[in-house]
Amino acid sequence: MVFYDRSADKYFLTKSTLVAKAVNLPTIDWEDGNTYPLVNVEQECGDRRRRSGAEVQRSLRAQVIRRTFRKDRKTRRKERT
């Protein structure tokens, strides 16, 4: 099967499990002279936000601070009783 990424304007020849549905798909003549089913896809890199290393470190620091605060709060409650 040939996948055409419209956003990047690139074609990819690969194996796929969509071969069973290939009867209903348009075809394309590939560089090797064979005809393959064509699947149009559009991949957007902005679908999912990726966090940078600095953001992950800030998040981990915040988790540590929260856990420490909770632990201290529980310790102070035990001391009162």
LOLUMSE-971058 format. One line per 10 residues: number of its first residue (from 1); for each residue x, y, z of N, C-alpha, C, O, CB. Coordinates in Angstrom, 3 decimals. Each point is the difference from the previous one (the first is absolute). Last residue first. Glycine has a CB too. Example, Ala and Ser with C-alpha at 12.3 -4.5 7.8 and 13.67 -1.06 7.14 Angstrom:
2
2	12.850,-2.250,7.080,0.820,1.190,0.060,-0.770,1.090,0.730,0.509,1.108,0.169,0.675,-1.736,-2.314  -0.894,-5.092,2.075,-0.890,1.190,0.000,0.900,1.200,0.000,1.036,-0.019,0.665,-2.928,-1.154,0.581
***
This chain:
81
81	-2.126,15.345,68.469,-0.819,-0.946,0.763,0.755,-0.744,1.050,-0.578,-0.824,0.708,-0.801,0.597,-2.664  3.448,3.399,-1.073,-1.033,0.690,0.791,-0.776,-0.962,0.894,-0.412,0.364,1.101,0.217,1.330,-2.921  3.474,-3.262,-1.305,0.628,0.629,1.159,-1.030,0.692,0.885,0.171,0.064,1.218,1.915,0.245,-2.554  -3.358,-2.206,-2.833,0.285,-1.051,0.987,0.592,0.585,1.260,-0.269,-0.499,1.092,0.626,-1.131,-2.932  -1.122,4.513,-1.801,-1.277,-0.443,0.583,0.217,-1.060,1.074,-0.665,0.002,1.035,-0.478,0.507,-3.203  4.854,1.025,-0.315,-0.450,1.007,0.945,-1.326,-0.392,0.644,-0.226,0.281,1.177,1.419,1.457,-2.513  0.519,-4.498,-2.071,0.859,-0.085,1.180,-0.447,1.001,1.047,-0.035,-0.331,1.185,1.952,-0.427,-2.607  -3.994,0.869,-2.783,-0.424,-1.191,0.756,0.809,-0.145,1.281,-0.542,-0.391,1.035,-0.119,-0.736,-3.178  1.894,4.588,-0.765,-1.325,0.283,0.567,-0.498,-1.184,0.828,-0.557,0.182,1.083,0.045,1.329,-3.032  4.520,-1.988,-0.505,0.187,0.883,1.156,-1.326,0.289,0.680,-0.071,0.035,1.228,2.064,0.988,-2.332
71	-2.148,-3.458,-2.891,0.629,-0.799,1.046,0.197,0.829,1.261,-0.271,-0.476,1.102,1.417,-0.914,-2.846  -2.738,3.587,-2.067,-1.013,-0.909,0.550,0.562,-0.829,1.149,-0.650,-0.189,1.028,-0.448,0.092,-3.272  4.078,2.887,-0.096,-0.965,0.799,0.745,-1.051,-0.892,0.642,-0.340,0.186,1.169,0.725,1.737,-2.725  2.694,-3.928,-1.316,0.661,0.420,1.231,-0.963,0.792,0.874,-0.049,-0.192,1.215,2.263,0.237,-2.404  -3.678,-1.266,-3.101,0.091,-1.173,0.880,0.633,0.365,1.338,-0.454,-0.457,1.049,0.632,-1.025,-3.062  -0.367,4.848,-1.292,-1.340,-0.341,0.495,0.048,-1.174,0.960,-0.632,0.028,1.056,-0.351,0.824,-3.182  4.982,0.379,-0.025,-0.408,1.026,0.967,-1.368,-0.324,0.580,-0.211,0.127,1.206,1.559,1.589,-2.446  0.230,-4.446,-2.242,0.785,-0.220,1.223,-0.417,0.994,1.075,-0.167,-0.380,1.159,2.101,-0.486,-2.522  -3.807,1.391,-2.884,-0.524,-1.201,0.648,0.726,-0.271,1.319,-0.620,-0.357,1.003,0.025,-0.586,-3.258  2.151,4.438,-0.460,-1.288,0.362,0.608,-0.607,-1.203,0.716,-0.588,0.150,1.071,0.214,1.587,-2.861
61	4.282,-2.423,-0.713,0.287,0.793,1.200,-1.284,0.364,0.732,-0.061,-0.057,1.228,2.119,0.968,-2.329  -2.474,-3.061,-3.040,0.485,-0.921,1.028,0.315,0.734,1.296,-0.305,-0.491,1.087,1.230,-0.985,-2.877  -2.167,4.045,-1.930,-1.131,-0.791,0.451,0.422,-0.954,1.108,-0.712,-0.156,0.992,-0.320,0.335,-3.266  4.329,2.330,0.122,-0.819,0.869,0.847,-1.167,-0.778,0.577,-0.353,0.164,1.168,1.010,1.829,-2.537  2.028,-4.249,-1.729,0.711,0.201,1.260,-0.793,0.898,0.947,-0.057,-0.265,1.200,2.231,-0.030,-2.408  -3.847,-0.344,-3.134,-0.111,-1.245,0.762,0.693,0.156,1.343,-0.529,-0.451,1.016,0.442,-0.891,-3.145  0.475,4.853,-0.929,-1.364,-0.064,0.522,-0.195,-1.247,0.847,-0.681,0.047,1.025,-0.141,1.224,-3.018  4.905,-0.728,-0.248,-0.107,0.978,1.087,-1.394,-0.040,0.619,-0.145,0.121,1.216,1.854,1.340,-2.350  -0.809,-4.140,-2.686,0.667,-0.508,1.199,-0.126,0.941,1.176,-0.152,-0.445,1.138,1.731,-0.747,-2.598  -5.450,1.473,-2.153,1.466,0.030,-0.075,0.581,-0.527,1.305,-0.723,-0.200,0.976,0.661,2.168,-2.570
51	-4.787,-3.303,-0.703,0.637,0.804,1.028,1.507,-0.094,-0.124,0.549,-1.075,-0.240,-2.506,0.727,1.756  -2.318,0.003,-5.186,1.096,-0.719,0.636,0.684,0.922,0.993,0.201,1.186,-0.261,0.126,-2.635,-1.783  -5.464,1.079,-0.351,1.072,0.861,0.483,1.048,-0.851,0.696,-0.316,-0.784,0.895,-1.279,2.724,-0.636  -1.832,-3.206,-4.364,0.277,-0.278,1.402,1.194,0.839,0.424,1.038,0.011,-0.661,-1.965,-2.368,0.476  -0.841,3.030,-4.150,-1.120,-0.678,0.648,0.213,-0.167,1.495,-0.910,0.222,0.798,0.473,-1.406,-2.926  3.331,3.146,-1.523,-0.532,0.793,1.098,-1.154,-0.658,0.726,-0.624,0.630,0.853,1.343,1.346,-2.085  1.593,-3.626,-2.748,0.877,-0.138,1.167,-0.550,0.772,1.197,0.455,-0.216,1.123,1.512,-0.067,-2.654  -4.556,-2.150,-2.686,0.314,1.313,0.540,0.831,-0.181,1.250,-0.383,-0.746,0.901,-1.732,1.738,-1.851  0.539,-3.863,-3.750,0.606,-0.052,1.319,0.341,1.406,0.444,0.721,0.722,-0.689,0.191,-3.023,0.247  -4.146,-0.365,-3.249,0.516,1.325,0.319,0.472,-0.024,1.435,-0.806,-0.029,0.931,-0.741,1.162,-2.590
41	0.378,-4.732,-2.838,0.012,0.310,1.430,0.501,1.415,0.175,0.668,0.555,-0.873,-0.285,-2.975,1.497  -2.194,-1.439,-4.621,0.328,1.397,0.318,-0.085,0.205,1.504,-1.012,-0.323,0.624,0.144,1.104,-2.870  1.802,-5.221,-1.061,-0.733,0.475,1.169,0.480,1.412,0.292,1.194,0.225,0.201,-1.468,-2.584,0.750  0.376,-1.580,-5.236,0.441,1.286,0.546,-0.905,0.410,1.147,-1.224,-0.004,-0.129,2.140,0.686,-2.112  0.810,-5.550,-0.555,-1.091,0.821,0.532,0.556,1.249,0.680,1.068,-0.042,0.611,-2.484,-2.021,-0.297  4.229,-0.162,-4.346,-0.312,-0.217,1.410,-1.212,0.839,0.390,-0.257,1.044,-0.599,2.686,-1.535,1.105  0.695,-1.599,-5.010,-1.123,0.833,0.419,-0.372,-0.369,1.424,-0.190,-1.175,0.315,-0.658,1.376,-2.694  5.843,-0.531,-0.422,-1.190,-0.676,0.519,-1.069,1.011,0.387,0.291,1.171,0.245,1.139,-3.059,0.576  3.083,3.011,-2.352,-0.857,-0.442,-1.096,-1.260,-0.723,0.447,-0.859,-0.293,-0.831,2.891,0.127,-0.517  1.501,2.486,3.990,0.454,-1.318,-0.432,-0.861,-0.586,-1.119,0.248,-1.116,-0.456,0.623,0.756,2.751
31	-1.839,4.620,-0.154,1.254,0.086,-0.745,0.488,-1.341,-0.531,0.697,-0.050,-1.013,-0.128,1.989,2.412  -5.872,-1.397,-0.565,1.193,0.319,0.780,1.232,-0.045,-0.889,-0.070,-0.421,-1.154,-1.006,-0.507,3.228  -4.445,1.871,-2.685,1.124,-0.713,-0.597,1.267,0.453,0.703,0.338,1.184,-0.008,-1.517,-1.385,-2.238  -3.964,0.083,4.339,1.072,0.845,-0.506,1.077,-0.901,-0.600,0.275,-1.077,0.529,-0.764,2.889,1.200  -5.236,-1.811,-0.005,1.314,-0.619,-0.186,0.992,1.017,-0.549,-0.378,1.055,-0.510,-0.712,-3.286,0.113  -3.779,2.192,3.696,0.633,0.352,-1.282,1.388,-0.635,-0.088,0.562,-0.413,1.015,-1.849,2.595,-1.088  -2.514,-4.643,3.062,0.920,1.136,0.015,0.502,0.334,-1.404,0.065,-0.876,-0.863,0.616,0.250,3.188  -3.566,-3.149,-0.824,-0.740,1.257,-0.096,0.898,1.231,-0.108,-0.499,1.113,-0.167,-1.294,-2.199,1.468  3.558,-3.361,-0.749,-0.857,-0.068,-1.189,-0.700,1.339,-0.222,-0.205,0.402,-1.145,-0.140,-2.879,1.508  3.116,1.415,3.505,0.661,0.622,-1.143,-0.850,-0.001,-1.260,0.279,0.760,-0.928,1.864,-1.456,1.913
21	-2.685,-1.128,3.704,-0.870,1.079,-0.461,0.533,0.664,-1.267,-0.560,0.994,-0.462,-0.137,-0.619,2.824  3.118,-3.876,-0.255,-1.342,-0.558,-0.181,-0.967,1.054,-0.542,-0.938,-0.333,-0.723,1.378,-1.285,2.594  3.998,2.791,-0.592,-0.053,-0.639,-1.312,-1.384,-0.571,-0.269,-0.440,-0.021,-1.150,2.878,-0.513,1.317  -0.459,2.891,3.810,-1.149,0.525,-0.741,-0.185,-0.661,-1.360,-0.862,0.413,-0.775,1.194,1.735,1.950  3.304,-2.702,2.088,-1.112,-0.917,0.225,-1.256,0.475,-0.719,-1.031,-0.671,0.056,2.012,0.050,2.160  4.298,1.539,-3.823,-1.079,0.483,0.853,-1.051,-1.075,0.175,-0.107,-0.917,-0.815,0.531,3.260,0.058  4.981,-0.699,-1.271,-0.999,-1.046,0.195,-1.069,0.531,0.939,0.262,0.873,0.827,1.450,-2.711,-1.204  1.004,5.289,-2.793,0.195,-0.851,1.169,-1.058,-1.099,0.011,-0.977,0.049,-0.747,1.975,1.883,2.045  0.966,2.974,-3.790,-0.396,-1.351,-0.357,0.311,-0.903,1.172,1.143,-0.066,0.453,-0.737,0.484,-2.914  -1.343,5.117,1.821,0.711,-1.054,0.706,-0.561,-1.343,-0.435,-1.207,-0.227,0.069,1.654,1.748,1.902
11	-0.241,4.251,-3.380,-0.580,-1.325,-0.190,0.873,-1.029,0.706,1.227,0.108,-0.005,-2.243,0.583,-2.213  0.023,5.010,2.777,0.917,-1.125,-0.173,-0.785,-1.292,-0.139,-1.083,-0.153,0.565,2.854,1.352,0.756  -2.904,3.692,-0.014,0.084,-0.246,-1.442,1.030,-1.091,-0.305,0.861,0.160,-0.866,-1.528,2.232,0.423  -1.076,-0.549,4.754,1.426,0.014,-0.323,0.249,-0.183,-1.495,1.127,0.162,-0.468,-0.653,-1.066,2.742  -4.929,0.948,-0.574,0.615,1.163,0.640,1.487,0.100,-0.333,0.535,1.105,-0.085,-2.214,-1.273,1.933  -0.970,-3.538,-3.402,-0.315,1.251,-0.692,0.687,1.203,0.626,0.372,0.936,-0.708,-2.552,-1.915,0.072  3.374,-4.320,0.262,-0.159,0.983,1.064,-0.179,1.360,-0.662,0.949,0.577,-0.531,0.458,-1.942,2.179  -2.130,-3.913,-3.288,0.341,1.352,-0.437,-0.318,0.963,1.129,-1.160,0.180,0.368,0.709,-0.754,-2.798  1.491,-5.034,1.598,-0.635,1.027,0.814,0.496,1.357,-0.474,1.200,0.207,-0.178,-1.398,-1.774,2.168  -0.180,-3.711,-4.065,0.688,1.278,-0.034,-0.822,0.985,0.832,-1.199,0.170,-0.221,2.218,-0.646,-2.088
1	-0.435,-5.216,2.143,-0.834,1.170,0.000,0.882,1.238,0.000,1.095,0.010,0.561,-2.927,-1.252,0.642
***
